[in-house]
Amino acid sequence: MKKAKKIIALTALICAAGILLCSCGKGNKFSFNKNGLVDKKTDVTYIDAPDCYSPIAVSEEVYGHLDDYRFYEIIGISPSRFVAEADGTVFYASNISLPDIDELQVSYMDICTETTTLKVNKTVEAGEDIKAIIGGYLSEENIYYPNLTPETMYEIRFADTSLGLYYTLTFIRYASDYGEQGRDFLYNRSANRFVKAPDVLVRYIDELSA
């Protein structure tokens, strides 16, 4: 009886290992060279996007793999254009241009706080307000990013559903004014851009803080 149980347990272990190996082998095989990440099946070369880009949603099924790395389709978008890792890193095909924030077709904007997870505190769909925030971010003078502890921080995500991507900026509020620009700022670490926050965005933040 004990021998039979051992055989059953061993069979189950072998089956589990087989399933694990099959799942690891799912998807296209990727490689890496001086030009970027290469899908060996489609011959598409991908370049990793700056951190300010992230997928709105990724599929559960693995699209491709390279060693222990797994790559997924961005839902609604062809993998010939974009793929992403589970942690949100986006890769874009080398034959397309990655749009800047003012080239996106923004459907909505999320104001989020981040603790252990990202929480959406407010979604803004007012097109004119979103346009004013982006315009203010681009037109304000870029100043030195200080090593100061923020009083408040929010992640501001601009969603382009046609691309399946977020473009994220960080709203930072200090306890007191920093120079002549006040205490409210927008920061893009990827672009090394730190500017006074547009008044429209500050009003939304004040509403959340009230």
PLY file of the C-alpha trace (Angstrom):
ply
format ascii 1.0
element vertex 210
property float x
property float y
property float z
element edge 209
property int vertex1
property int vertex2
end_header
0.00 0.00 0.00
2.81 2.39 0.96
4.62 1.48 -2.27
1.50 2.29 -4.31
1.19 5.68 -2.60
4.83 6.46 -3.36
4.30 5.59 -7.03
1.22 7.83 -7.20
3.09 10.69 -5.53
6.07 10.28 -7.87
3.77 10.22 -10.91
2.08 13.42 -9.75
5.46 15.09 -9.26
6.60 14.10 -12.74
3.35 15.41 -14.26
3.69 18.71 -12.38
7.26 19.08 -13.59
6.14 18.37 -17.14
3.42 21.02 -16.92
5.95 23.52 -15.55
8.38 22.83 -18.39
5.63 23.18 -20.97
4.46 26.47 -19.49
8.03 27.80 -19.45
8.38 26.93 -23.11
5.22 28.73 -24.19
5.43 31.67 -26.54
7.96 32.95 -29.02
11.65 32.70 -28.25
13.42 36.02 -27.79
17.10 36.89 -27.96
19.12 40.01 -27.25
21.69 41.79 -29.39
23.20 45.28 -29.73
20.01 46.53 -31.42
17.63 45.37 -28.72
15.27 42.53 -27.91
14.55 40.28 -30.92
11.58 38.00 -31.48
13.14 35.07 -33.33
9.80 34.00 -34.83
8.66 37.36 -36.24
12.10 39.00 -36.52
10.73 42.12 -34.79
13.36 44.06 -32.80
12.14 45.83 -29.67
13.60 48.74 -27.71
12.77 49.29 -24.04
10.69 52.42 -23.48
11.41 55.02 -20.76
9.85 54.38 -17.34
7.14 56.99 -17.90
5.42 54.55 -20.30
3.48 51.59 -18.95
0.77 49.25 -20.30
-2.89 49.88 -19.47
-3.45 46.11 -19.34
-1.51 43.01 -20.38
-2.75 39.56 -21.35
-2.33 36.63 -18.96
-0.80 34.36 -21.59
2.93 34.56 -22.24
3.73 35.91 -25.70
7.50 35.37 -25.61
10.36 34.52 -23.32
14.10 34.97 -22.90
15.61 32.81 -20.15
13.59 33.71 -17.03
12.05 36.84 -18.57
8.45 36.72 -19.80
6.85 39.11 -22.28
3.14 39.69 -22.75
0.86 41.30 -25.30
-0.66 44.64 -24.37
-4.40 44.06 -24.60
-5.88 45.46 -27.80
-2.49 46.21 -29.39
-0.57 44.12 -31.91
2.62 42.58 -30.49
4.31 43.67 -33.71
4.24 47.16 -32.12
4.46 46.71 -28.35
5.03 44.03 -25.73
5.48 44.36 -21.98
6.83 42.57 -18.94
4.59 41.80 -15.97
6.25 44.59 -13.96
5.08 47.17 -16.52
8.25 47.63 -18.59
7.22 48.41 -22.18
9.14 47.42 -25.31
8.33 49.04 -28.65
9.22 47.90 -32.16
12.30 49.62 -33.56
10.47 50.50 -36.79
7.97 52.80 -35.05
8.37 56.06 -33.15
7.40 56.31 -29.51
5.03 59.29 -29.17
5.80 62.04 -26.68
3.14 63.19 -24.23
1.81 65.92 -26.55
1.45 63.38 -29.38
-0.78 61.02 -27.42
-4.52 60.71 -27.93
-5.37 60.96 -24.24
-8.75 59.45 -23.36
-8.58 60.14 -19.62
-6.21 61.01 -16.79
-5.88 59.16 -13.48
-4.66 60.75 -10.26
-3.16 57.93 -8.19
-1.42 57.31 -4.90
1.10 54.52 -4.50
1.61 52.49 -1.35
1.91 48.73 -1.77
-0.32 49.07 -4.85
-1.42 51.93 -7.08
-4.79 53.39 -6.08
-6.80 55.57 -8.46
-8.18 58.49 -6.43
-9.80 60.35 -9.32
-10.29 59.92 -13.06
-10.48 63.07 -15.19
-12.13 62.95 -18.61
-12.40 66.68 -19.27
-10.39 67.08 -22.47
-9.68 70.78 -22.08
-8.33 70.31 -18.57
-6.09 67.45 -19.67
-4.84 69.51 -22.60
-4.09 72.44 -20.26
-2.15 70.20 -17.87
-0.03 68.72 -20.66
0.52 72.16 -22.19
1.55 73.59 -18.84
3.96 70.74 -18.19
5.66 71.32 -21.57
5.71 75.12 -21.47
6.93 75.74 -17.90
10.62 76.34 -17.31
12.61 73.22 -16.42
14.34 73.78 -13.08
16.71 71.89 -10.81
15.15 68.88 -9.07
15.89 69.30 -5.33
16.70 66.60 -2.81
13.78 67.51 -0.55
11.20 65.31 1.16
7.74 65.83 -0.41
4.69 66.50 1.72
2.43 64.85 -0.88
2.99 62.79 -4.02
0.60 61.58 -6.73
1.15 59.61 -9.90
-0.60 61.35 -12.84
-1.36 58.81 -15.60
-2.42 59.94 -19.06
-4.13 57.05 -20.86
-3.95 56.60 -24.64
-6.31 53.68 -25.22
-5.48 53.60 -28.94
-1.92 52.59 -27.98
-2.80 50.73 -24.79
-0.31 52.88 -22.87
-0.12 55.19 -19.88
2.27 58.14 -19.79
2.99 58.93 -16.13
4.24 62.08 -14.43
4.75 62.57 -10.69
3.01 65.41 -8.87
5.09 66.63 -5.91
3.98 69.04 -3.18
6.47 70.35 -0.65
5.62 71.68 2.81
6.90 75.14 1.85
7.75 77.06 -1.30
10.73 76.03 -3.38
11.99 79.24 -4.97
9.61 81.47 -6.87
7.70 78.55 -8.38
5.80 77.69 -5.20
5.46 74.21 -3.71
3.61 72.22 -6.40
5.56 70.55 -9.21
5.47 67.92 -11.94
8.42 65.61 -12.36
9.41 63.25 -15.16
12.45 61.29 -14.08
12.84 59.68 -17.52
13.09 63.06 -19.24
14.87 64.76 -16.32
12.16 67.41 -16.35
10.97 69.21 -13.19
8.51 72.08 -13.61
5.91 74.09 -11.76
2.60 72.19 -11.70
-0.15 73.74 -13.87
-2.91 75.48 -11.92
-5.58 73.18 -13.38
-3.87 70.13 -11.90
-3.31 71.86 -8.56
-7.07 72.48 -8.30
-7.75 68.77 -8.75
-5.17 67.92 -6.08
-6.67 70.47 -3.69
-10.09 68.89 -4.18
-8.66 65.50 -3.19
-6.93 66.99 -0.17
-10.02 68.87 1.04
0 1
1 2
2 3
3 4
4 5
5 6
6 7
7 8
8 9
9 10
10 11
11 12
12 13
13 14
14 15
15 16
16 17
17 18
18 19
19 20
20 21
21 22
22 23
23 24
24 25
25 26
26 27
27 28
28 29
29 30
30 31
31 32
32 33
33 34
34 35
35 36
36 37
37 38
38 39
39 40
40 41
41 42
42 43
43 44
44 45
45 46
46 47
47 48
48 49
49 50
50 51
51 52
52 53
53 54
54 55
55 56
56 57
57 58
58 59
59 60
60 61
61 62
62 63
63 64
64 65
65 66
66 67
67 68
68 69
69 70
70 71
71 72
72 73
73 74
74 75
75 76
76 77
77 78
78 79
79 80
80 81
81 82
82 83
83 84
84 85
85 86
86 87
87 88
88 89
89 90
90 91
91 92
92 93
93 94
94 95
95 96
96 97
97 98
98 99
99 100
100 101
101 102
102 103
103 104
104 105
105 106
106 107
107 108
108 109
109 110
110 111
111 112
112 113
113 114
114 115
115 116
116 117
117 118
118 119
119 120
120 121
121 122
122 123
123 124
124 125
125 126
126 127
127 128
128 129
129 130
130 131
131 132
132 133
133 134
134 135
135 136
136 137
137 138
138 139
139 140
140 141
141 142
142 143
143 144
144 145
145 146
146 147
147 148
148 149
149 150
150 151
151 152
152 153
153 154
154 155
155 156
156 157
157 158
158 159
159 160
160 161
161 162
162 163
163 164
164 165
165 166
166 167
167 168
168 169
169 170
170 171
171 172
172 173
173 174
174 175
175 176
176 177
177 178
178 179
179 180
180 181
181 182
182 183
183 184
184 185
185 186
186 187
187 188
188 189
189 190
190 191
191 192
192 193
193 194
194 195
195 196
196 197
197 198
198 199
199 200
200 201
201 202
202 203
203 204
204 205
205 206
206 207
207 208
208 209
